[in-house]
Amino acid sequence: MASIVDVAIVGLGPVGATLAALLGRAGVSTLVIDKADDIFPLPRAVGFDHEIMRVMQNLGLAETIAPFVVPYRPTEYHGVDGRPIARYESLPPPYPQGWDPSFVFTQPPFERALRGLLETLPSVEVRLATELKGITDHGDHVELAVVDAAGAPGTMLARYAVGCDGGGSLVRKLLDIRFESLDFDEPWLVVDILVDEDKLHKLPDTIIQYCDPARPTTFVVGPGRHRRWELMLLPGENPTDMSREEVIWQLLGRWLTPQDGTLWRSATYVFHALIAEEWRKGRVFLAGDAAHMTPPFMAQGMCQGIRDAANLAWKLALALSGTAGTALLDSYQAERRPHVRTTTETAKALGRIICERDRDLAKARDARMRAEFGDPPRVQFRQNLIPPLTAGALPPGKTALAGTRFSQPRIVTETGVCLLDEVAGSGFRLVLASDPGSLDIPAALEQAIASLGAQVISLGGDETPPPEATGVIAIREADGLLAGWMREHGVIAAFVRPDHYVLATAATAPDLEGMASRIARSIHIEPAAERIS
């Protein structure tokens, strides 16, 4: 019988690689297969937000990917007359997650960095040029039938499997899971140009949504000389014909000529809004585009998938170690599906603004938006569009703070200023507004801390112990971000999950007892559980 691993991942794109890295860092034995023999060499995704950058930071990749990542520019929506009807910017500092709220990036070297990390993790094995042919759930493990590059068949066994194999996911098809359509299917042409350095001045210095009924278009300022256009295909236009280079340059004529840059990539897509009806069947899960497809109008496509990975990784690690019951795994769909649906509906609504083809309706849209947002429009913040979690591994009858994203403040240390996770790690944590010596920590809460390996952090410390220190870490903030959050919401303690979402809070010392029971119920802690076999 073939040896068995804890988790098998099908697909080594950004989502599969991130999931493998998170599992590998947790010591979970992980096998990843991908039918391609290398990274796709051209850009596809172009944006991600601060939550995803924090995941990369936690994986130790922030400095590695820095050369390929730059902050997102403001976004303007231009109406029929070419004037702005809406403007979105990033939240000002201090940044809630410690990073600029949004970024543009170059995908191939970003993926290369993730794969480089996987090579350093002893519990992760990667097999490229290996194609999935079948999957069977035996109740206590999953069997994957595969074929290698030479056509030789093989079998892989895993306690759990995750399909991260894209929108055409074979895993999803083999599980007979259907997509729910959210009624958005629009054909677009995506064009990436490397613009000559001396011609960049011809282009806008901000991201623009041209809400022009004649041809709705998105212009994106990428890293370096990279600029992207997404152009809606009109009725009767053939995608193959529209992808010809001479046609592309005609479409870009209002901005550039063929002498101004080099065509890097072009592709036609139908922008979909789709969500899998089931995200788990037995021991098999879906993540990323295999589970959902989002229109690109919020740059949330890859973000959604990496949030899936961050959500699922810690739950699989706890269930596999026996620390938590397997019921915890049911919370993956309960949390991620509503979150993805809400975000996708928002992206779809923005897409409807952009994609309006009727000129009279577009003029009415412009007038309505100027009446609502002003002329010129007042600034809105992109991050306010991302919802909290509403159900899942959260306390029953949860408070307003449970399911919200927990901040990462800048911390003052003896060697300078750094971000919280650099000092406190990225696991569970109990954050206290004051010295724990002034609080009577209940035994049940102490037990939850010990079971989950949670780091205790107190605010207001004069010095910060080094990362290897045990016990409580006393931190001193540079900006007061976290202390202000706790005062604003009237809490003295917050228990935070590894994916940086708030699990439970306490407003008073007596509330700490209730916090402990809420944590245990939410995470399905099993004090005497044994490792799953």
C-alpha positions as CSV (number, residue, x, y, z in Angstrom):
1,M,0.0,0.0,0.0
2,A,1.3,3.5,-0.9
3,S,2.3,5.7,2.0
4,I,-0.3,8.2,3.2
5,V,0.1,11.9,3.7
6,D,-2.0,14.2,5.7
7,V,-3.2,16.5,2.8
8,A,-3.0,16.1,-1.0
9,I,-3.4,19.3,-3.0
10,V,-4.4,19.3,-6.7
11,G,-3.1,22.4,-8.4
12,L,0.0,24.5,-7.7
13,G,-1.2,28.0,-8.6
14,P,-1.0,30.8,-6.0
15,V,-3.8,29.3,-3.9
16,G,-2.5,25.7,-3.9
17,A,1.1,26.9,-3.2
18,T,-0.1,29.2,-0.4
19,L,-2.1,26.4,1.2
20,A,0.9,24.0,0.9
21,A,3.2,26.6,2.5
22,L,0.8,27.2,5.4
23,L,0.4,23.5,6.0
24,G,4.1,22.9,5.6
25,R,5.0,25.6,8.1
26,A,2.6,23.8,10.5
27,G,4.4,20.5,10.0
28,V,1.5,18.9,8.2
29,S,2.7,16.3,5.6
30,T,1.5,17.6,2.3
31,L,1.8,16.4,-1.3
32,V,1.0,18.8,-4.2
33,I,0.5,17.8,-7.8
34,D,0.2,20.0,-10.9
35,K,-0.3,18.8,-14.5
36,A,2.0,21.6,-15.8
37,D,5.8,21.2,-15.5
38,D,6.4,24.9,-14.6
39,I,4.9,28.2,-13.7
40,F,2.7,29.9,-16.3
41,P,5.2,32.6,-17.6
42,L,2.8,35.4,-18.2
43,P,0.7,37.7,-15.9
44,R,-2.8,36.7,-15.0
45,A,-3.9,38.1,-11.6
46,V,-2.7,41.6,-11.2
47,G,-3.9,42.8,-7.7
48,F,-4.2,41.7,-4.1
49,D,-4.9,43.4,-0.8
50,H,-3.3,43.8,2.7
51,E,-4.8,40.6,4.1
52,I,-2.9,38.6,1.4
53,M,0.3,40.6,2.0
54,R,0.0,39.7,5.7
55,V,-0.2,36.0,4.8
56,M,2.9,36.4,2.7
57,Q,4.6,38.2,5.6
58,N,3.6,35.3,7.9
59,L,5.2,32.9,5.4
60,G,8.4,35.0,5.5
61,L,8.1,36.1,1.9
62,A,7.4,39.9,2.2
63,E,11.0,40.8,1.4
64,T,11.3,38.2,-1.3
65,I,8.3,39.4,-3.3
66,A,8.9,43.2,-2.7
67,P,10.6,43.7,-6.1
68,F,7.5,42.5,-7.9
69,V,4.9,44.3,-5.8
70,V,3.9,48.0,-5.6
71,P,1.0,49.8,-3.8
72,Y,-2.2,50.2,-5.8
73,R,-3.0,53.5,-7.3
74,P,-6.3,55.3,-6.7
75,T,-9.2,54.3,-8.9
76,E,-11.5,56.7,-10.8
77,Y,-14.7,55.8,-12.6
78,H,-15.2,58.0,-15.6
79,G,-18.7,58.6,-17.0
80,V,-20.0,59.2,-20.5
81,D,-18.6,62.7,-20.7
82,G,-15.1,61.5,-19.5
83,R,-15.3,63.1,-16.1
84,P,-15.1,61.2,-12.8
85,I,-18.3,59.8,-11.3
86,A,-16.6,57.9,-8.4
87,R,-13.1,57.7,-6.8
88,Y,-11.7,55.0,-4.6
89,E,-8.5,55.2,-2.6
90,S,-6.8,53.1,0.1
91,L,-7.3,53.8,3.7
92,P,-4.7,56.2,5.1
93,P,-2.1,55.2,7.7
94,P,-1.8,53.8,10.3
95,Y,-2.7,50.8,8.1
96,P,-5.0,48.3,9.8
97,Q,-3.1,45.2,8.6
98,G,0.3,46.9,8.8
99,W,0.6,47.1,5.0
100,D,-0.6,49.4,2.2
101,P,-4.2,48.3,1.8
102,S,-3.9,47.2,-1.9
103,F,-1.1,46.2,-4.3
104,V,-0.5,45.4,-7.9
105,F,2.0,42.7,-8.6
106,T,3.7,40.6,-11.3
107,Q,2.4,37.0,-10.9
108,P,5.2,34.7,-12.3
109,P,7.9,35.8,-9.9
110,F,5.4,36.0,-7.1
111,E,4.6,32.3,-7.7
112,R,8.3,31.5,-8.0
113,A,8.8,32.9,-4.5
114,L,6.1,30.6,-3.1
115,R,7.5,27.6,-4.8
116,G,10.9,28.4,-3.6
117,L,9.5,28.4,0.0
118,L,8.0,25.0,-0.6
119,E,11.4,23.6,-1.5
120,T,12.6,24.5,2.0
121,L,9.7,22.8,3.9
122,P,10.6,19.1,4.7
123,S,6.9,18.1,5.2
124,V,5.9,19.3,1.6
125,E,6.5,17.3,-1.6
126,V,5.8,18.8,-5.0
127,R,5.2,16.6,-8.1
128,L,4.9,18.6,-11.4
129,A,3.8,17.2,-14.7
130,T,1.5,14.9,-12.7
131,E,-2.1,14.8,-13.8
132,L,-5.1,13.8,-11.7
133,K,-7.3,11.1,-13.3
134,G,-9.6,10.1,-10.5
135,I,-10.4,10.6,-6.9
136,T,-12.1,8.2,-4.4
137,D,-13.1,8.9,-0.8
138,H,-12.8,5.7,1.2
139,G,-14.2,7.3,4.4
140,D,-11.0,7.3,6.4
141,H,-8.7,8.5,3.5
142,V,-8.7,9.7,-0.1
143,E,-7.2,7.9,-3.0
144,L,-6.0,9.9,-6.0
145,A,-5.3,8.2,-9.4
146,V,-2.6,10.1,-11.3
147,V,-0.5,9.9,-14.4
148,D,3.0,11.2,-14.6
149,A,4.7,13.0,-17.6
150,A,5.7,9.6,-19.1
151,G,2.1,8.4,-19.0
152,A,2.8,6.0,-16.1
153,P,-0.2,5.6,-13.8
154,G,0.1,5.9,-10.0
155,T,-1.8,6.1,-6.8
156,M,-1.6,8.7,-3.9
157,L,-3.2,8.4,-0.6
158,A,-4.1,11.2,1.8
159,R,-6.2,11.8,4.8
160,Y,-7.7,14.9,3.1
161,A,-7.5,16.3,-0.4
162,V,-8.1,19.9,-1.6
163,G,-8.9,20.8,-5.2
164,C,-7.1,24.1,-6.1
165,D,-7.1,23.3,-9.8
166,G,-8.8,26.4,-11.2
167,G,-12.2,27.3,-12.7
168,G,-12.3,24.1,-14.9
169,S,-11.5,22.0,-11.8
170,L,-11.4,18.3,-12.4
171,V,-11.8,17.7,-8.7
172,R,-15.0,19.6,-8.7
173,K,-16.3,17.7,-11.7
174,L,-15.3,14.3,-10.2
175,L,-17.2,15.2,-7.1
176,D,-20.2,16.3,-9.2
177,I,-20.4,19.7,-7.5
178,R,-22.2,22.3,-9.5
179,F,-21.7,26.1,-9.7
180,E,-24.4,28.5,-8.6
181,S,-24.5,31.4,-11.1
182,L,-24.9,34.9,-9.7
183,D,-25.9,36.1,-13.2
184,F,-22.9,37.8,-14.5
185,D,-21.3,36.5,-17.8
186,E,-19.5,39.1,-19.8
187,P,-16.8,38.6,-22.5
188,W,-13.7,40.7,-22.2
189,L,-10.3,41.0,-23.8
190,V,-7.4,41.4,-21.4
191,V,-4.2,43.0,-22.8
192,D,-0.8,43.4,-21.0
193,I,1.7,45.9,-22.5
194,L,5.2,46.6,-21.4
195,V,5.3,50.4,-22.2
196,D,8.5,52.1,-23.2
197,E,9.9,54.1,-20.3
198,D,9.8,57.4,-22.3
199,K,6.1,56.8,-23.3
200,L,4.7,56.2,-19.8
201,H,3.8,59.9,-19.6
202,K,1.2,59.4,-22.3
203,L,-0.9,57.2,-19.9
204,P,-2.9,58.0,-16.8
205,D,-1.1,57.7,-13.5
206,T,-4.1,56.2,-11.8
207,I,-6.4,53.2,-12.4
208,I,-9.4,54.2,-14.5
209,Q,-12.7,52.5,-15.1
210,Y,-13.9,53.9,-18.4
211,C,-17.7,53.5,-18.0
212,D,-18.2,54.3,-21.7
213,P,-21.2,52.7,-23.4
214,A,-19.2,52.5,-26.7
215,R,-16.7,50.1,-25.1
216,P,-16.4,49.7,-21.3
217,T,-12.7,49.5,-20.5
218,T,-10.5,49.1,-17.4
219,F,-7.0,50.6,-17.3
220,V,-4.6,49.3,-14.6
221,V,-1.2,50.7,-13.6
222,G,1.0,47.7,-12.9
223,P,4.5,47.4,-11.5
224,G,7.3,49.1,-13.5
225,R,6.4,49.4,-17.2
226,H,3.5,47.0,-17.0
227,R,0.1,48.4,-18.0
228,R,-3.1,46.4,-18.4
229,W,-6.2,47.1,-20.4
230,E,-9.4,45.1,-20.0
231,L,-11.8,45.8,-22.9
232,M,-15.4,44.6,-23.1
233,L,-16.2,42.7,-26.3
234,L,-19.3,43.9,-28.0
235,P,-22.1,41.8,-29.5
236,G,-20.9,40.2,-32.7
237,E,-17.2,40.5,-32.0
238,N,-15.3,37.3,-32.4
239,P,-12.8,36.7,-29.5
240,T,-10.2,35.1,-31.9
241,D,-10.4,38.1,-34.3
242,M,-10.3,40.6,-31.5
243,S,-7.1,39.0,-30.1
244,R,-5.1,39.6,-33.3
245,E,-2.2,42.0,-32.6
246,E,-3.2,44.6,-35.2
247,V,-6.7,44.7,-33.8
248,I,-5.4,45.1,-30.2
249,W,-3.3,48.1,-31.2
250,Q,-6.3,49.6,-33.0
251,L,-8.3,49.3,-29.7
252,L,-5.5,50.9,-27.7
253,G,-5.1,53.7,-30.3
254,R,-6.5,56.4,-27.9
255,W,-3.6,55.7,-25.5
256,L,-0.6,54.2,-27.4
257,T,0.8,53.2,-30.8
258,P,2.7,50.0,-31.6
259,Q,5.9,52.1,-31.4
260,D,5.2,52.9,-27.7
261,G,5.6,49.4,-26.2
262,T,5.6,45.7,-26.5
263,L,2.5,43.4,-26.4
264,W,3.3,41.1,-23.5
265,R,0.1,39.0,-23.4
266,S,-3.5,39.0,-24.6
267,A,-6.4,36.7,-23.7
268,T,-10.1,36.7,-23.9
269,Y,-12.2,35.7,-21.0
270,V,-15.8,35.5,-20.0
271,F,-15.9,37.3,-16.6
272,H,-18.1,35.1,-14.4
273,A,-19.8,35.3,-11.0
274,L,-20.0,31.7,-9.9
275,I,-19.9,29.9,-6.5
276,A,-19.7,26.2,-5.9
277,E,-22.8,24.8,-4.2
278,E,-20.7,22.6,-2.0
279,W,-17.1,23.3,-0.8
280,R,-16.6,20.0,0.9
281,K,-17.6,16.4,0.1
282,G,-16.4,14.0,2.8
283,R,-12.6,14.4,2.9
284,V,-12.3,16.5,-0.2
285,F,-12.4,20.3,-0.3
286,L,-12.4,23.0,-3.0
287,A,-10.5,26.3,-2.8
288,G,-9.8,29.2,-5.1
289,D,-11.3,29.3,-8.6
290,A,-12.3,25.7,-8.2
291,A,-14.8,26.9,-5.6
292,H,-15.7,30.4,-7.0
293,M,-15.1,32.8,-9.8
294,T,-15.3,36.5,-9.3
295,P,-15.5,39.4,-11.8
296,P,-12.2,41.4,-11.6
297,F,-13.7,44.8,-10.7
298,M,-12.5,44.7,-7.1
299,A,-9.2,42.8,-7.8
300,Q,-10.4,40.2,-5.4
301,G,-10.2,37.0,-7.5
302,M,-6.9,35.7,-6.1
303,C,-7.6,37.3,-2.7
304,Q,-10.7,35.2,-2.3
305,G,-8.6,32.0,-3.0
306,I,-5.8,32.9,-0.6
307,R,-8.3,33.7,2.1
308,D,-9.7,30.1,1.4
309,A,-6.2,28.7,2.0
310,A,-5.6,30.8,5.2
311,N,-9.0,29.7,6.5
312,L,-8.6,26.0,5.7
313,A,-4.9,25.5,6.7
314,W,-5.2,26.1,10.4
315,K,-8.4,24.0,10.6
316,L,-6.9,21.1,8.9
317,A,-3.8,21.3,11.1
318,L,-5.9,21.3,14.3
319,A,-8.1,18.5,13.1
320,L,-5.2,16.4,12.0
321,S,-3.3,16.9,15.3
322,G,-6.4,15.9,17.3
323,T,-6.6,19.2,19.1
324,A,-9.9,19.9,17.5
325,G,-12.8,17.7,16.4
326,T,-13.4,17.2,12.7
327,A,-16.6,19.2,13.0
328,L,-14.3,22.3,12.8
329,L,-13.8,21.4,9.1
330,D,-17.5,22.0,8.4
331,S,-16.9,25.7,9.3
332,Y,-14.8,26.2,6.2
333,Q,-17.8,26.4,3.8
334,A,-20.0,28.0,6.5
335,E,-17.5,30.9,6.7
336,R,-16.0,31.2,3.2
337,R,-19.1,30.8,1.0
338,P,-21.1,33.7,2.4
339,H,-18.0,35.9,2.5
340,V,-17.2,35.1,-1.1
341,R,-20.8,35.6,-2.2
342,T,-21.1,39.0,-0.6
343,T,-17.8,40.1,-2.1
344,T,-18.7,38.7,-5.5
345,E,-22.1,40.5,-5.4
346,T,-20.2,43.8,-4.7
347,A,-17.8,43.2,-7.5
348,K,-20.7,42.3,-9.8
349,A,-22.5,45.6,-8.8
350,L,-19.4,47.6,-9.7
351,G,-19.2,45.6,-12.9
352,R,-22.8,46.6,-13.7
353,I,-21.9,50.3,-13.4
354,I,-18.9,49.8,-15.7
355,C,-20.7,47.6,-18.3
356,E,-23.7,49.7,-19.0
357,R,-24.1,49.8,-22.8
358,D,-27.2,51.9,-23.1
359,R,-26.1,55.5,-23.5
360,D,-29.3,57.0,-22.0
361,L,-29.1,54.7,-19.0
362,A,-25.4,55.5,-18.7
363,K,-26.1,59.2,-18.6
364,A,-28.8,58.6,-15.9
365,R,-26.2,56.5,-14.0
366,D,-23.7,59.3,-14.1
367,A,-26.2,61.8,-12.8
368,R,-27.3,59.5,-10.0
369,M,-23.8,58.8,-8.9
370,R,-22.8,62.5,-9.0
371,A,-25.8,63.3,-6.9
372,E,-24.8,60.6,-4.4
373,F,-21.0,61.1,-4.3
374,G,-20.6,64.7,-5.4
375,D,-19.1,66.4,-8.4
376,P,-16.1,66.0,-8.2
377,P,-16.8,62.8,-6.3
378,R,-15.7,62.4,-2.6
379,V,-13.2,59.7,-1.9
380,Q,-14.5,56.2,-0.9
381,F,-12.3,53.5,0.7
382,R,-11.9,50.1,-1.0
383,Q,-11.4,48.2,2.2
384,N,-14.8,49.1,3.5
385,L,-16.2,46.9,0.7
386,I,-14.8,43.7,2.2
387,P,-17.3,42.1,4.7
388,P,-16.6,40.3,8.0
389,L,-17.2,36.6,8.6
390,T,-20.8,36.0,9.7
391,A,-20.9,32.3,10.6
392,G,-18.8,29.2,11.1
393,A,-16.0,28.8,13.8
394,L,-17.4,31.7,15.7
395,P,-19.4,31.8,18.9
396,P,-23.1,31.2,18.8
397,G,-24.9,34.5,19.0
398,K,-21.6,36.1,18.3
399,T,-20.8,39.7,19.2
400,A,-20.3,42.4,16.5
401,L,-16.5,42.0,16.8
402,A,-16.3,38.2,16.2
403,G,-15.5,37.6,12.6
404,T,-13.9,41.0,12.0
405,R,-10.3,41.3,10.8
406,F,-7.8,41.9,13.7
407,S,-5.3,44.7,13.2
408,Q,-1.5,44.4,13.0
409,P,0.0,47.5,14.6
410,R,3.5,48.7,14.4
411,I,5.5,47.8,17.5
412,V,8.4,49.6,19.1
413,T,11.4,47.3,19.9
414,E,14.9,47.8,21.0
415,T,16.1,47.6,17.4
416,G,13.4,49.8,15.9
417,V,9.8,49.6,14.7
418,C,8.4,46.3,13.3
419,L,5.0,44.7,12.7
420,L,3.2,42.8,15.4
421,D,3.5,39.4,13.7
422,E,7.2,39.7,13.5
423,V,7.3,39.7,17.3
424,A,4.2,37.6,18.2
425,G,4.1,35.0,15.4
426,S,1.0,34.1,13.4
427,G,-0.8,31.5,15.5
428,F,-3.7,31.9,18.0
429,R,-3.3,34.8,20.3
430,L,-4.9,36.3,23.4
431,V,-4.5,40.1,23.3
432,L,-5.0,41.9,26.6
433,A,-5.5,45.7,27.1
434,S,-3.4,45.6,30.3
435,D,-0.8,43.6,32.2
436,P,-2.2,40.1,32.7
437,G,-1.0,40.3,36.3
438,S,-3.9,42.6,37.0
439,L,-6.4,40.0,35.7
440,D,-7.5,36.7,37.1
441,I,-7.2,34.5,34.0
442,P,-9.7,31.6,34.5
443,A,-8.4,28.1,34.4
444,A,-10.6,27.3,31.4
445,L,-9.1,30.1,29.4
446,E,-5.6,29.0,30.5
447,Q,-6.5,25.5,29.2
448,A,-7.7,26.9,25.8
449,I,-4.5,28.9,25.6
450,A,-2.4,25.8,26.2
451,S,-4.4,23.6,23.9
452,L,-4.2,26.0,21.0
453,G,-0.6,27.1,21.6
454,A,-1.9,30.7,21.8
455,Q,0.5,33.6,22.4
456,V,-0.5,36.0,25.2
457,I,0.1,39.6,24.3
458,S,-0.4,42.6,26.6
459,L,-0.5,46.3,25.5
460,G,1.3,49.1,27.2
461,G,4.6,47.4,27.9
462,D,7.7,49.5,28.0
463,E,9.8,46.8,26.4
464,T,9.2,44.0,23.9
465,P,10.8,40.6,24.7
466,P,12.5,38.9,21.8
467,P,10.4,36.6,19.6
468,E,11.8,33.5,21.2
469,A,10.7,34.5,24.7
470,T,8.1,32.4,26.4
471,G,5.0,33.5,28.3
472,V,3.5,36.9,27.9
473,I,4.8,39.4,25.3
474,A,4.4,43.0,26.4
475,I,4.2,45.3,23.4
476,R,4.5,49.1,22.9
477,E,2.7,50.4,19.9
478,A,4.1,53.1,17.6
479,D,0.7,54.5,16.6
480,G,-1.8,53.3,19.2
481,L,-3.8,51.5,16.6
482,L,-4.7,48.4,18.7
483,A,-5.2,50.3,22.0
484,G,-7.6,52.7,20.2
485,W,-9.5,49.7,18.7
486,M,-9.9,48.1,22.2
487,R,-11.1,51.4,23.7
488,E,-13.5,52.1,20.9
489,H,-15.1,48.8,21.2
490,G,-15.0,48.6,25.0
491,V,-13.0,45.3,25.3
492,I,-10.2,44.3,27.6
493,A,-9.3,41.1,25.7
494,A,-9.5,39.6,22.2
495,F,-8.9,36.0,21.2
496,V,-7.7,35.9,17.6
497,R,-7.4,33.1,15.1
498,P,-4.3,32.2,12.9
499,D,-6.1,33.8,9.9
500,H,-6.3,37.0,11.9
501,Y,-10.0,37.1,12.4
502,V,-11.4,37.8,15.9
503,L,-12.8,34.7,17.5
504,A,-14.1,36.1,20.8
505,T,-13.8,39.2,23.0
506,A,-14.3,40.1,26.7
507,A,-15.5,43.5,27.9
508,T,-14.9,42.8,31.6
509,A,-12.8,40.4,33.8
510,P,-15.8,38.2,34.5
511,D,-16.4,37.9,30.8
512,L,-13.1,36.0,30.5
513,E,-14.8,32.8,31.8
514,G,-17.4,33.0,29.1
515,M,-14.7,33.7,26.5
516,A,-13.1,30.4,27.3
517,S,-16.3,28.4,26.8
518,R,-17.0,30.3,23.5
519,I,-13.6,29.4,22.2
520,A,-13.9,25.8,23.1
521,R,-17.4,25.5,21.4
522,S,-16.3,27.4,18.3
523,I,-13.0,25.5,17.7
524,H,-14.4,22.1,18.9
525,I,-11.5,21.6,21.2
526,E,-11.0,18.0,22.2
527,P,-8.7,17.9,25.3
528,A,-8.1,14.2,25.1
529,A,-8.4,13.7,21.4
530,E,-5.9,11.5,19.5
531,R,-4.4,12.1,16.1
532,I,-6.6,11.1,13.3
533,S,-5.5,7.8,11.6
